[in-house]
Amino acid sequence: MPEQLSLVGFDDTPEALYNGLTSYSFNPKAVVRTLVDLVLASPARLRREGRVAPLEVPGFVSERRSTAAVA
């Protein structure tokens, strides 16, 4: 990869690891945990100020060879 360019994928598959592709993982375990918590939560807990509260599920970046160094 040229030093001026970074290539990032959005699935973090084994192929991305094998090929050295920097990849973003949507963190499937955390997504499932959040969905189960949502299903089991009381309706009052899900509401804030009369609207549905946003849910955040943190993902992570696996830096590999396809990311250029910061200049």
C-alpha positions, 0 to 999 in steps of 0.5 A, a space after each residue: 500500500 502507498 504511504 498516503 493511502 489506508 484501506 479499511 474493511 468493515 467485516 473483520 473476517 479471517 480473510 482480512 486477517 490473512 491478507 493484512 487488511 485493517 478492518 472494523 469489527 461491529 463486535 457481534 458479541 456486544 450486539 447480541 448482548 445489547 439486543 438481549 438486554 433490550 428485550 429483557 428491559 422494562 419499557 420505562 427503562 427504555 424511554 428517556 424524556 418521552 423518546 426512545 433512548 439511543 443504543 450504542 454498541 462499541 466496535 473496534 478497529 484491528 490495525 493491520 498492514 493496509 493502514 498507512 502510518 500517521 504523518 
